[in-house]
Amino acid sequence: MPEHAFALILALRRSIIAYRDAVLAGRWQDSGQFCFFDYPVRDLHGQTLGIFGEGSIGQSVATIARGFGMKPLFAAHKGVKGLGPLYTPWEEALETSDVITLHAPLMDATRNMLGAAEFAKMKRKPLLINTARGGLVDEVALTAALHQGQIAGAAFDVASPEPPPKDHPLMKLAAERLPNFILTPHIAWSSLEARQEVADQTISAVDAFLAGTPVRVVEPM
């Protein structure tokens, strides 16, 4: 999942899909030059990455970010103060991030945690990446933010619901073929290696249960 998040970040930051489509449309030949500059290409080095969700996935994303020379920060939970030095205040994270990536669970406290009010505070017009859960972002507000230039681009691997109907806001954005929007079908988790790990853990858990030594036991409330 961290790798997929960074694949989306890089695809948007380097306008890879936009240039791929332009090449297929003949733009390279039409330009008459060794290259052309129709879409923005930006480096990640020195950029601030706002990570919303400080669990194991968020921590792994921070590790990758440092390898690119980015400055990762963990956003404090919305409406919560006093979480300690690991966290950057919510408002500051919105205002100072060049890229925002979501790795939080979906619950009542996080549903639609990014909406019109939050987009208006994103002073640096960041990229927004969501490989966590559909429902963390107000998808109608996202459409407006993208069209109005409040954010530089967005890439989502999740939707609410899944699969999204054809008239879903994210599907409509995808149908516009915008150069700064990517939608993938909840595949961030699905590498061959990750699926093998899930199978291995499942088999180990069954073996442990049959041996009378169950693991990951959920205690009753």
N, C-alpha and C positions, 0 to 999 in steps of 0.2 A: 504493500500500500504506500509506504513512503516513496518508493521508486516511481510509482504511477503519478503521485502528486508532483514530483519533480519533472517527470516527463511532460506533464501538462504545463508546468511553469515554463520550461524551456521551449516548448512548442509555441506558446504565446509570446514569450519574450523575444524569440528569434523570428517570429512570423513564419514558422516552417510550413504550416498548412497553406497559408495564403500564397507563399512563393511556389509551393508545389502545384497549386491550382493554376497560378499564373503561367508557369512553364508549360503545363498541359494545354493551356489556351493559346500558346504561341507568342506570349509576351516577350520572351527572351529574343526570339528572332526579330520581332517587330522593333525592339529597342536598338538593334544594330550595334550594341556594345557588349563588352565582356561581362557586364552585370547591369542590373537596374535596381532602383531604390524606391519601389512603389509602396513598401510597407516598412514600418519601423523595426529596427533591430537594436536591441539593448543588451548590455552585459548585466550579469548578476552580481559581480564583484562590487562590494561596497554598499549594496542595497540592504534595506532593513526588511526582514521577513517576520511578519506578525503571525504567531502560531496560536490558534484558539483551541486549546485542548492540550494539556501537559502530560498526558499518559505516555505509554511506551511508544505509540506511533508518533505522537508529537515530538518526543525526545529523539527518535530516530530521524525525523525530518530535520530537526535542529542540527544533528551531527552531519547530515549531508550538506546542509546549508553552509556550515562552517568550511567544508571542503571547497565550496565555490567562492569563499571569501565574503559570504553574506554575514549580516549581523542579526542572528535570530533573537527574538524576544517572545516571552509567553504572556499573553494577555490575561489580566485578572478576569475573574468571572463577572459577568454583567451584574451591576448593582451590589457587588460585594467588595468590601475594603478590608485592609489589614491581613492580606494573605501572605505577606512576607516578601523578602527580597527577590525571590525567583520571578515574581510577577511584575509586569508593567501595567499601570492603571488602564482600565478599559478605554477611556476616552483618548488617552495618549497613544495607545496601540492603534486605534482607528486613525488617528491624525498623522502618525509618523511612519506607518508601514508602506513600503513600496510594493510588497506582495503580501496578501493575507491568505492563509491556508487553514482550513477548518478540520479539526480532528476531535471534536467533542461528541458525546453521546446525545441522542435526541430524548429529551424529557421535557416536562412542563417548563422548567426554568430556561431551557435553551431553544424551545420552539420559536421560530421567527426572530432569533436573537439579532439578525441583521435585516433591517428593513429600511424604509425611506429615510428615517431620522439618522440612522447610522451611515447610510451612503452619503448623506449630506455632509457628514463630518470627515469624510476621507479626503483630506486636503491634498494628498500626493497622488490621487487618482490611481490607486493600486490595481494590480491584478487580483482577482478573487478566485480561489481554488476550493472546491468542495468535493472531497473524496470520502466524507464521513457519513452523513445521513441527509436524505431529503427532509425538508421541514425546518432545517436550521436557518434557512434564508427565505424571506418573503419573495417568492419567485416572480410575482407581478412587479414588486418594487425593483427587483433585479433587472427586469426588462427595461423599465424606465431609466434606471441608473446607467445601463449600458448604452441606450439610445441617446441619453443626454450627456454622455461623456464624464459622468461622475466617477467611473472606474475605467481603467485602460483596457480591460478585457476580463473574461470569465471562462472558467473551465469546470464543468460539473460531471462527476461520475455517478451521481445519485439524483433522484427525483422523488417527489411525493405526489401521487403514489408511484409504484413501480410494477409493471411498466407504465409510463405516462401515456395518457390518451393523446390522440393526434392533435387535439386542440389545447394541449397543455402549454403553459408559457415557455418552458424550455424547448419543447418540440417546435414551437413557432419560431423561436430564436434560431434553432438549428436549421429550419427550413429557409431562413433568410440568407444562409451561407455567409454570415458575417466573418470577416477575416480575424476577428478578435473574440470569437466564441467557439468553444468545443464542448460537445456532449458525448460521453461514452457510457455504455450500458452496464454500470456497476461491476466493472471488471478489475478494479484496483487490487482486489484481494486474490485474484484468480490465476496467478502464475502457476505453472506446473509444480514448482517447488513448494508453493504455499498449499496447494491442494494435497500434495503428498504428505506434508506435515500434518494437515488436518486428519488425513486417513491414519497416519501413524499414531497420533494422539488418541483417536477414537479406539483403535485396536488395543492400545495400551490400557485405556480406561476400562474396556470390556474385560481384558485379561485380569486386571487388578480386582475388578468386582467379582469375577468368578473364583479368584483365589482368596476371597474374603478380606481383601485389603483395599476397599474402594478409595478412589482419589477424587478430589474436587467435590467433596460432599457438601451439599447445600443444607444448612441447618434450618429447621422450621422456625418461622417467625414466632 
